C-alpha cells in the first residue's frame, strides 16, 4: 500500500504513516493503564523504547498480512490513536482488527467512524477478504459498542482465550462478513 491520507470527518483522518516523530504522541496516549488493560499487547508504563520497537515492528510488517493506520487530528496532524488489521496466516480471507484511541477522545463517537473508514479502505486493498474478526475482553463494553455500530455481529464468548498479566481472560468474539 502506498502512503495515503484518508479523511474520516472534519476532525480526523487516517494514514498508513508512522514515524519516530510520533513517539511523543504514542507515549502521551499509551502511557495509560486503562488502554493497557483493554488491549492485548500495549505495555504499561509505555516508554520511548516501546514506541521505537513498535515503529520498527510496523515498518517491517508484510503488507500482505498487516494493514496499519494511525488516527490523526486534521488541525495539527497529531497522532491520537491507531487501528490495525492482521490477516490470518492460515486463511488470507480472514483478518482480525484491533484499535486504540487516546483517552481525551473517548465517548465522542469517533472510533466507529474510523473503523468504518478503514473497512472501506481494506475492501479495496485486500480484495479477497471475506471476514473481519474482533476479539474484545469481556469487560470492554465501549469497544463492543464500537464494533456493533460498525455492523459486526456477536458470535459468542471464547472462555479463557487470552492469558495476560497472570489472568486467563474471556473474550467476546465479533465478526463482520464483507
C-alpha positions in Angstrom: 0.0 0.0 0.0 1.4 3.4 -0.9 1.5 6.3 1.6 -2.1 7.5 1.8 -4.2 10.1 3.7 -8.0 9.3 4.2 -10.4 11.8 5.6 -12.7 10.4 8.3 -14.6 13.6 9.2 -13.9 17.3 9.8 -11.8 16.5 12.9 -9.9 13.3 11.9 -8.0 11.5 9.2 -6.3 8.1 9.0 -3.0 7.4 7.3 -0.6 4.5 7.0 2.3 6.7 8.1 4.1 6.2 11.4 7.5 7.8 12.1 9.8 8.4 15.1 8.3 11.9 15.3 5.1 10.1 16.6 6.9 8.7 19.7 5.9 11.6 22.0 2.2 11.1 21.0 2.5 7.3 21.5 3.9 7.9 25.0 1.3 10.7 25.7 -1.7 8.5 24.9 -0.4 4.9 25.5 1.1 5.6 29.0 -2.4 4.8 30.2 -3.3 1.8 32.4 -6.9 1.6 31.0 -5.6 1.2 27.5 -3.1 -1.4 28.7 -5.9 -3.3 30.4 -8.2 -3.3 27.4 -5.6 -4.3 24.8 -3.5 -7.4 24.2 0.0 -6.1 23.7 0.3 -2.5 24.7 2.7 -2.3 27.7 2.3 0.0 30.8 4.0 2.1 31.5 4.7 3.0 27.9 8.2 4.2 27.2 10.3 5.7 24.4 11.8 2.2 23.8 8.3 0.7 23.4 7.5 3.4 20.8 10.7 2.7 18.9 10.1 -1.1 19.0 6.5 -0.6 17.8 7.5 1.6 14.9 10.1 -0.9 13.8 7.5 -3.7 14.0 5.0 -1.8 11.9 7.7 -0.9 9.3 8.9 -4.5 9.0 5.4 -6.0 8.7 4.3 -7.5 5.4 1.7 -5.5 3.5 0.1 -8.8 2.6 -0.6 -9.7 6.2 -0.8 -6.3 8.1 -2.6 -3.1 7.3 -1.9 -0.4 9.9 -3.3 3.1 10.2 -2.7 6.0 12.6 -5.6 8.2 13.6 -4.7 11.9 13.4 -6.2 15.3 14.0 -6.8 17.4 10.9 -5.9 20.6 12.8 -2.3 19.6 13.7 -1.6 16.1 12.4 -1.2 14.8 16.0 -1.4 11.0 16.3 -4.3 10.3 18.8 -4.9 6.6 18.1 -4.3 3.6 15.8 -6.1 0.8 14.1 -4.6 -2.4 12.6 -5.9 -5.4 10.6 -3.9 -8.6 10.7 -4.6 -11.4 8.2 -4.7 -15.0 9.4 -1.6 -16.9 8.4 -3.7 -20.0 7.6 -6.5 -18.2 5.8 -5.9 -14.9 4.0 -9.7 -14.3 3.7 -9.8 -13.6 7.4 -8.4 -10.6 9.3 -8.5 -9.5 12.9 -9.0 -5.9 13.8 -7.6 -4.0 16.8 -7.6 -0.4 17.8 -7.0 2.2 20.5 -7.8 5.9 20.9 -6.3 8.4 23.3 -8.5 8.9 26.4 -9.3 12.6 25.7 -11.1 11.5 22.6 -13.2 8.7 24.2 -17.1 8.8 24.2 -17.3 11.2 21.2 -18.4 8.6 18.6 -15.0 8.9 16.8 -13.9 5.2 16.8 -16.9 3.8 14.8 -16.2 6.4 12.1 -12.6 5.4 12.0 -13.4 1.7 11.8 -15.9 2.2 9.1 -13.4 4.2 7.0 -10.7 1.6 7.5 -13.1 -1.2 6.4 -13.9 0.8 3.3 -10.2 1.1 2.6 -9.4 -2.6 3.3 -12.1 -3.8 1.0 -10.1 -2.2 -1.9 -6.7 -3.2 -0.7 -7.4 -6.8 0.3 -10.0 -7.8 -2.4 -10.2 -11.5 -1.3 -11.0 -10.6 2.4 -14.3 -12.2 3.4 -14.4 -11.8 7.2 -13.1 -9.4 9.8 -13.0 -10.5 13.4 -12.8 -8.5 16.6 -11.9 -10.2 19.9 -12.8 -8.0 22.8 -12.1 -8.6 26.5 -15.3 -9.3 28.4 -15.3 -6.1 30.4 -14.6 -3.7 27.5 -18.2 -2.6 26.8 -17.1 0.6 24.9 -15.2 -1.5 22.4 -18.1 -3.8 22.0 -20.3 -0.8 21.2 -17.8 0.3 18.5 -17.9 -2.9 16.6 -21.7 -3.2 17.0 -22.1 0.3 15.4 -20.0 -1.0 12.5 -22.4 -3.9 11.9 -20.2 -6.6 13.4 -22.2 -9.5 14.8 -21.7 -11.1 18.2 -20.7 -14.7 17.7 -20.1 -15.9 21.3 -17.7 -15.9 24.2 -14.4 -17.6 23.9 -13.7 -18.6 27.5 -10.2 -18.1 28.9 -8.8 -17.5 25.4 -6.2 -15.0 26.4 -3.6 -15.1 29.2 -2.5 -11.6 30.2 -1.0 -10.2 33.4 -1.4 -13.6 35.1 -5.1 -14.0 34.3 -7.0 -16.1 31.9 -9.5 -13.8 30.2 -12.8 -14.4 28.4 -13.1 -12.8 25.0 -16.2 -11.7 23.2 -16.0 -12.7 19.6 -17.5 -10.4 16.9 -17.3 -10.7 13.1 -18.2 -8.7 10.0 -18.7 -10.5 6.7 -17.7 -8.1 4.0 
